[in-house]
Amino acid sequence: MMGADNANGTNTGKGAMRRAAIAIAIFLVLAGLLFLFGPDDFYPWAKAIHVIAVISWMAGMLYLPRLLVYHAGAEKGSVQSETFKVMERRLLRGIINPAMVITWAFGLWLAWKGFGFQGGWLHAKIAAVVGLSAVHGYLAGAVRKFAEDRNEKSARHWRIVNEIPTLLLIVIVVLVIVKPF
């Protein structure tokens, strides 16, 4: 059975989570080795890792609220609702959370190494990323509520929430590319 993680064919997600954790660990070890053995050449690698993590984080942040829109319309306890619970949990734990951690770790290092934490645009960008992290926390709480069948928000609410990461992404990209102040 495709996607099965154990002998009886049920898909627990533990195998996928393990593979994601191993991939992230390998990624971080390689980044650490780059830093240790070539600190002068590490900056562009750190930028590349940061951008990859940002893309992964944003992909999840754009998809998760969309899942919540559909989940809000599913009957509690239905097969569809239970499927959404699995999808949401795996997306959050396997992609969004690790990508956010890597984004922050490399982003702060880049801000320190490349800019000495100087510049109004950088401070505004960090504030926008804090805002994105707050939305991330809100969505993580929503995933927990949905998992416990305690969601009280409408599909319309989740459609509106779905737009917030996009707006923050626009602000962040403009600040990074244009550096208006």
DOTI-222961 format. One line per field, with one value per residue: residue number from 1; residue in three letters; chain; z, x, y of N, C-alpha, C in turn. Coordinates in Angstrom, 1 decimal, decimal comma. Layout:
REM DOTI-222961
num: NUM ...;
residu: ALA ...;
chaine: A ...;
nzz: Z ...;
nxx: X ...;
nyy: Y ...;
cazz: Z ...;
caxx: X ...;
cayy: Y ...;
czz: Z ...;
cxx: X ...;
cyy: Y ...;
END
This chain:
REM DOTI-222961
num: 1 2 3 4 5 6 7 8 9 10 11 12 13 14 15 16 17 18 19 20 21 22 23 24 25 26 27 28 29 30 31 32 33 34 35 36 37 38 39 40 41 42 43 44 45 46 47 48 49 50 51 52 53 54 55 56 57 58 59 60 61 62 63 64 65 66 67 68 69 70 71 72 73 74 75 76 77 78 79 80 81 82 83 84 85 86 87 88 89 90 91 92 93 94 95 96 97 98 99 100 101 102 103 104 105 106 107 108 109 110 111 112 113 114 115 116 117 118 119 120 121 122 123 124 125 126 127 128 129 130 131 132 133 134 135 136 137 138 139 140 141 142 143 144 145 146 147 148 149 150 151 152 153 154 155 156 157 158 159 160 161 162 163 164 165 166 167 168 169 170 171 172 173 174 175 176 177 178 179 180 181;
residu: MET MET GLY ALA ASP ASN ALA ASN GLY THR ASN THR GLY LYS GLY ALA MET ARG ARG ALA ALA ILE ALA ILE ALA ILE PHE LEU VAL LEU ALA GLY LEU LEU PHE LEU PHE GLY PRO ASP ASP PHE TYR PRO TRP ALA LYS ALA ILE HIS VAL ILE ALA VAL ILE SER TRP MET ALA GLY MET LEU TYR LEU PRO ARG LEU LEU VAL TYR HIS ALA GLY ALA GLU LYS GLY SER VAL GLN SER GLU THR PHE LYS VAL MET GLU ARG ARG LEU LEU ARG GLY ILE ILE ASN PRO ALA MET VAL ILE THR TRP ALA PHE GLY LEU TRP LEU ALA TRP LYS GLY PHE GLY PHE GLN GLY GLY TRP LEU HIS ALA LYS ILE ALA ALA VAL VAL GLY LEU SER ALA VAL HIS GLY TYR LEU ALA GLY ALA VAL ARG LYS PHE ALA GLU ASP ARG ASN GLU LYS SER ALA ARG HIS TRP ARG ILE VAL ASN GLU ILE PRO THR LEU LEU LEU ILE VAL ILE VAL VAL LEU VAL ILE VAL LYS PRO PHE;
chaine: A A A A A A A A A A A A A A A A A A A A A A A A A A A A A A A A A A A A A A A A A A A A A A A A A A A A A A A A A A A A A A A A A A A A A A A A A A A A A A A A A A A A A A A A A A A A A A A A A A A A A A A A A A A A A A A A A A A A A A A A A A A A A A A A A A A A A A A A A A A A A A A A A A A A A A A A A A A A A A A A A A A A A A A A A A A A A A A A A A A A A;
nzz: 0,0 -0,9 0,8 3,2 6,6 8,4 9,3 9,1 7,2 7,9 7,9 9,8 9,9 11,3 10,1 8,0 9,4 10,7 8,5 7,7 9,9 9,8 7,4 7,8 9,9 8,6 6,8 8,5 9,7 7,5 6,9 9,2 8,9 6,6 7,7 9,7 8,3 6,2 6,9 5,6 3,2 3,9 4,0 1,5 1,3 3,6 3,0 0,9 2,2 4,0 2,2 1,0 3,3 3,9 1,7 2,0 4,5 3,9 1,9 3,4 5,2 3,5 2,6 4,9 6,1 4,1 4,2 6,6 6,0 4,4 6,2 8,2 7,0 7,1 8,5 12,0 13,2 10,9 8,1 6,3 8,0 9,8 8,1 7,3 9,8 10,0 7,8 8,4 10,8 10,0 8,0 9,6 11,6 10,1 8,1 8,3 11,0 11,3 9,1 9,8 12,1 11,0 9,2 11,0 12,5 10,5 9,4 11,5 11,9 9,4 9,5 11,6 10,8 8,2 8,3 10,8 12,4 11,7 10,3 9,2 7,5 8,0 10,7 10,4 8,8 10,4 12,4 10,8 10,3 12,9 13,2 11,2 12,5 14,7 13,5 12,6 15,1 15,9 13,9 14,6 17,1 16,2 14,7 16,8 18,1 16,1 15,9 18,3 17,9 18,5 17,1 16,5 14,6 11,5 8,0 6,5 8,2 8,2 5,6 5,5 7,3 5,8 4,0 5,4 5,7 3,1 2,7 4,6 3,5 1,1 2,2 3,5 1,4 -0,2 1,6 1,9 -0,7 -1,8 0,3 1,6 3,6;
nxx: 0,8 0,6 2,4 2,2 3,1 3,6 3,4 0,8 -0,3 -1,4 -1,3 0,7 2,3 4,6 6,9 7,3 7,7 10,1 11,8 11,8 13,0 15,5 16,5 16,5 18,4 20,7 21,0 21,5 23,9 25,6 25,6 26,8 29,4 30,2 30,4 32,4 34,6 35,0 34,5 34,7 33,6 31,1 28,9 27,4 26,3 24,9 22,9 21,7 20,6 19,0 17,1 16,0 14,8 13,0 11,3 10,2 8,9 7,1 5,5 4,2 2,9 1,1 -0,4 -1,5 -3,6 -5,5 -6,1 -7,4 -9,6 -11,1 -11,3 -12,9 -15,3 -15,9 -17,7 -17,5 -15,7 -16,0 -14,7 -13,4 -12,8 -11,0 -9,0 -8,1 -7,0 -4,8 -3,3 -2,9 -1,4 0,9 1,9 2,4 4,2 6,2 7,1 6,5 7,2 10,0 11,1 10,6 12,3 14,8 14,8 14,7 17,1 19,3 18,6 18,9 21,7 22,7 21,8 23,3 26,0 26,1 25,0 25,3 23,1 22,1 20,2 17,2 15,4 16,0 15,3 12,5 12,0 12,6 10,6 8,3 8,8 8,6 5,8 4,9 5,7 4,0 1,6 2,1 2,2 -0,5 -1,8 -0,7 -1,9 -4,6 -4,5 -4,2 -6,7 -8,5 -7,7 -8,7 -11,3 -12,4 -12,7 -14,0 -14,2 -15,2 -15,3 -14,9 -13,5 -11,0 -10,3 -9,8 -7,6 -5,8 -4,8 -3,1 -0,3 0,5 0,4 2,3 4,6 4,9 5,6 8,0 9,7 9,8 11,1 13,6 14,6 14,4 15,1 14,1 14,6;
nyy: -1,2 2,2 4,7 3,5 2,9 0,9 -2,7 -3,6 -2,0 0,4 4,0 5,7 7,9 8,2 7,2 9,0 11,3 10,6 10,3 13,0 14,3 13,1 14,0 16,8 16,8 15,9 17,9 20,1 19,2 19,2 21,9 22,9 21,7 23,0 25,6 25,2 24,4 26,2 29,0 31,5 31,2 30,5 32,3 32,7 30,2 30,0 31,9 30,7 28,4 29,6 30,8 28,6 27,4 29,4 29,4 26,8 27,1 29,1 27,9 25,9 27,6 28,9 26,8 25,4 27,1 26,9 24,1 24,2 25,7 23,9 21,8 23,0 22,9 20,2 17,5 16,9 14,1 12,7 10,7 12,3 14,6 13,4 12,7 15,2 16,0 14,4 15,3 18,0 17,9 16,5 18,3 20,5 19,6 18,2 19,9 22,7 23,6 22,7 24,2 26,8 27,0 26,7 28,8 31,0 30,6 30,7 33,1 35,0 34,7 35,6 38,2 39,2 38,6 39,7 42,3 43,3 43,6 46,1 48,8 50,2 48,9 46,2 45,9 46,3 44,2 42,0 42,4 41,9 39,2 38,3 38,7 36,9 34,6 34,7 34,3 31,7 30,4 30,8 29,3 26,8 26,4 26,3 23,9 22,1 22,5 21,7 19,0 18,1 18,3 20,8 23,2 26,4 28,3 29,7 28,6 30,9 32,6 31,2 31,5 34,2 34,4 33,0 34,8 36,4 35,4 35,8 38,6 39,4 38,1 39,6 42,1 41,5 40,6 42,9 44,6 43,3 43,2 45,9 47,5 50,0 51,8;
cazz: 0,0 -1,0 1,9 4,5 7,5 9,3 8,7 8,7 6,1 8,3 7,7 11,1 9,7 12,0 9,1 7,3 10,4 10,9 7,3 7,7 10,9 9,4 6,3 8,5 10,7 7,6 6,3 9,5 9,9 6,3 7,1 10,3 8,4 5,8 8,6 10,4 7,4 5,3 7,3 4,7 2,1 4,4 3,9 0,4 1,6 4,6 2,3 0,1 3,2 4,5 1,2 0,9 4,4 3,8 0,7 2,6 5,5 3,2 1,2 4,4 5,8 2,5 2,4 6,1 6,3 3,1 4,7 7,7 5,3 4,0 7,4 8,9 6,4 7,2 9,7 13,0 13,3 9,6 7,6 5,8 9,1 10,3 7,1 7,4 11,0 9,7 6,8 9,1 11,8 9,3 7,4 10,7 12,3 9,2 7,2 8,7 12,2 11,0 8,2 10,6 13,0 10,1 8,7 12,1 12,8 9,5 9,2 12,5 11,7 8,3 10,0 12,4 10,0 7,0 8,5 12,2 12,9 11,5 9,2 9,5 6,7 8,7 11,8 9,9 8,3 11,6 12,9 9,9 10,5 14,2 12,9 10,6 13,5 15,5 12,7 12,7 16,4 15,8 13,1 15,4 18,0 15,4 14,4 18,0 18,3 15,1 16,3 19,5 17,4 19,2 16,2 16,5 13,6 10,2 6,8 6,1 9,1 7,8 4,3 5,8 7,9 4,6 3,3 6,2 5,3 1,8 2,9 5,3 2,5 0,2 3,0 3,8 0,1 -0,6 2,5 1,6 -2,1 -2,1 1,4 1,4 4,6;
caxx: 0,0 1,4 2,4 2,0 4,3 3,8 3,2 -0,6 -0,7 -2,0 -0,3 0,8 3,1 5,9 8,0 7,5 8,3 11,5 12,6 12,0 13,9 16,8 16,9 16,9 19,7 21,8 21,1 22,2 25,3 26,4 25,8 27,8 30,7 30,6 30,8 33,6 35,8 35,1 33,7 34,8 32,7 29,8 27,8 26,4 25,6 23,8 21,8 20,9 19,9 17,9 16,1 15,3 13,9 11,9 10,3 9,5 8,0 5,9 4,7 3,4 2,0 0,1 -1,3 -2,2 -4,9 -6,4 -6,6 -8,3 -10,9 -11,8 -11,6 -14,0 -16,6 -16,1 -18,4 -16,7 -15,7 -16,1 -13,5 -12,8 -12,2 -9,9 -7,9 -7,5 -6,2 -3,5 -2,6 -2,5 -0,4 2,1 2,4 2,9 5,4 7,2 7,6 6,4 8,0 11,4 11,5 10,6 13,4 16,0 14,7 15,2 18,6 20,1 18,3 19,6 23,1 22,9 21,5 24,5 27,2 26,1 24,6 25,5 21,8 21,9 19,4 15,8 14,7 16,3 14,4 11,2 11,8 12,5 9,3 7,4 9,0 7,9 4,4 4,7 5,8 2,8 0,5 2,5 1,7 -2,0 -2,2 -0,4 -3,0 -5,8 -4,3 -4,5 -8,1 -9,1 -7,4 -9,6 -12,7 -12,8 -12,7 -15,2 -14,1 -15,9 -14,4 -14,6 -12,4 -9,7 -10,0 -9,1 -6,3 -5,0 -4,2 -2,1 1,1 0,8 0,7 3,6 5,6 5,1 6,3 9,3 10,4 10,1 12,1 14,9 15,1 14,4 15,8 13,6 15,1;
cayy: 0,0 3,4 5,5 2,8 3,0 -0,3 -4,0 -3,9 -1,1 1,7 5,1 6,4 9,2 8,1 7,0 10,3 12,2 10,2 10,7 14,5 14,6 12,7 15,0 18,1 16,6 15,8 19,3 21,0 18,8 19,7 23,4 23,0 21,4 24,2 26,7 24,9 24,2 27,3 30,1 32,7 30,8 30,0 33,3 32,4 28,9 30,3 32,6 29,6 27,5 30,5 31,0 27,3 27,3 30,4 28,9 25,7 27,7 29,9 26,9 25,4 28,7 29,2 25,6 25,0 27,7 26,3 22,9 24,5 26,1 22,7 21,1 23,7 22,4 18,8 17,1 16,3 12,7 12,0 10,2 13,5 15,3 12,6 12,8 16,6 16,1 13,8 16,1 19,2 17,5 16,2 19,5 21,4 19,0 17,7 20,9 24,1 23,8 22,7 25,2 28,0 27,0 26,9 30,2 31,9 30,4 31,2 34,5 35,8 34,6 36,5 39,6 39,6 38,5 40,5 43,6 43,7 44,0 47,5 49,2 50,2 47,8 44,9 45,9 46,1 42,8 41,1 42,6 41,2 37,8 38,0 38,7 35,6 33,6 34,7 33,6 30,3 30,0 30,8 28,1 25,6 26,2 25,8 22,5 21,4 22,6 20,8 17,6 17,8 18,7 22,0 24,4 27,2 29,3 29,4 28,5 32,3 33,0 30,6 32,2 35,5 34,1 32,5 36,0 37,1 35,1 36,4 40,0 39,5 37,8 40,8 43,1 41,0 40,6 44,3 45,1 42,7 43,6 47,3 48,2 51,4 52,7;
czz: 0,0 0,2 3,3 5,3 8,4 8,7 8,3 7,7 6,6 8,2 9,0 10,9 10,5 11,1 8,4 8,2 10,6 9,8 7,3 8,7 10,5 8,3 6,9 9,2 9,7 7,1 7,2 9,8 8,7 6,4 8,1 9,8 7,4 6,6 9,2 9,5 6,3 5,7 6,4 3,5 2,6 4,1 2,7 0,7 2,7 4,0 1,6 1,1 3,7 3,5 1,0 2,1 4,4 2,8 1,3 3,7 4,9 2,5 2,2 5,0 4,8 2,4 3,7 6,3 5,3 3,5 5,8 7,1 5,0 5,2 8,2 8,3 6,5 8,5 10,7 13,1 12,0 9,1 7,0 6,9 9,6 9,4 7,1 8,7 10,7 8,8 7,6 10,1 11,1 8,6 8,5 11,2 11,3 8,3 7,8 9,9 11,9 10,1 8,9 11,5 12,1 9,6 9,8 12,4 11,8 9,3 10,2 12,3 10,5 8,7 10,8 11,5 8,8 7,2 9,9 12,9 12,7 10,3 9,5 8,7 7,4 9,9 11,5 9,4 9,4 12,3 12,1 10,1 11,9 14,0 12,2 11,6 14,4 14,8 12,7 14,0 16,5 15,1 13,9 16,4 17,4 15,1 15,6 18,3 17,3 15,5 17,5 19,1 18,2 18,4 16,3 15,5 12,3 9,1 6,4 6,9 8,6 6,4 4,5 6,3 6,8 3,9 4,0 5,8 4,0 1,9 3,6 4,3 1,6 0,9 3,1 2,5 -0,3 0,3 2,2 0,3 -2,3 -1,0 1,4 2,5 5,5;
cxx: 0,9 1,3 2,2 3,3 4,5 3,2 1,7 -1,2 -1,3 -0,9 -0,3 1,5 4,4 7,1 8,3 8,2 9,8 12,3 12,8 13,0 15,4 17,3 17,3 18,2 20,8 22,1 21,9 23,7 26,2 26,6 26,8 29,2 31,1 31,1 32,2 34,8 35,9 34,3 33,7 33,8 31,3 28,7 26,9 25,7 24,6 22,7 21,0 20,1 18,7 16,8 15,3 14,3 12,7 10,8 9,5 8,5 6,8 5,0 3,7 2,4 0,9 -0,9 -2,1 -3,5 -5,9 -6,9 -7,6 -9,6 -11,7 -12,2 -12,8 -15,3 -16,9 -16,8 -17,4 -16,8 -15,8 -14,7 -12,7 -12,1 -11,0 -8,7 -7,3 -6,7 -4,8 -2,7 -2,1 -1,3 0,9 2,8 3,1 4,2 6,5 7,8 7,6 7,3 9,5 11,9 11,5 11,9 14,7 16,0 15,2 16,7 19,5 19,9 19,0 21,1 23,5 22,8 22,7 25,7 27,2 25,8 24,8 24,2 21,5 21,0 17,9 15,0 14,8 15,4 13,0 10,9 11,7 11,1 8,2 7,5 8,5 6,4 4,1 4,8 4,6 1,7 0,8 1,9 0,2 -2,4 -1,9 -1,5 -4,3 -5,7 -4,7 -6,0 -8,9 -8,9 -8,3 -11,0 -13,3 -12,8 -14,0 -15,2 -14,7 -14,8 -14,0 -13,5 -11,0 -9,3 -9,3 -7,7 -5,3 -4,3 -3,1 -0,7 1,5 1,2 2,1 4,8 5,9 6,0 7,8 10,2 10,8 11,2 13,5 15,5 15,3 15,2 15,4 14,1 16,1;
cyy: 1,2 4,2 4,8 2,8 1,8 -1,5 -4,2 -2,9 0,2 2,8 5,9 7,8 9,2 8,0 8,3 11,3 11,9 10,6 12,2 14,9 14,2 13,6 16,3 18,0 16,6 17,2 20,2 20,5 19,3 21,2 23,6 22,7 22,5 25,3 26,4 24,9 25,3 28,5 31,3 32,4 30,4 31,0 33,0 31,1 29,2 31,0 31,6 28,8 28,4 30,6 29,7 27,1 28,2 29,9 27,7 26,2 28,3 28,9 26,3 26,4 29,1 28,0 25,3 25,7 27,2 25,0 23,2 25,0 24,9 21,9 21,7 23,2 21,0 18,5 16,4 14,8 12,0 11,6 11,4 14,4 14,7 12,7 14,2 16,7 15,5 14,7 17,4 19,0 17,3 17,4 20,4 20,8 18,6 18,8 22,3 24,4 23,8 23,8 26,6 28,1 27,3 28,3 31,2 31,8 31,0 32,7 35,4 35,8 35,6 37,9 40,1 39,7 39,5 42,0 44,2 44,2 45,5 47,7 49,1 49,1 46,5 44,8 45,6 44,7 41,8 41,2 41,9 39,7 37,4 37,9 37,3 34,5 33,5 34,0 32,1 29,7 29,8 29,6 26,8 25,3 25,8 24,3 21,6 21,3 21,7 19,4 17,2 18,1 19,9 23,3 25,1 28,3 28,8 29,2 29,9 32,9 32,5 31,1 33,5 35,3 33,6 33,6 36,6 36,7 35,7 37,8 40,2 39,1 38,9 41,8 42,7 41,0 42,0 44,9 44,6 43,1 45,1 48,0 49,7 52,3 52,0;
END
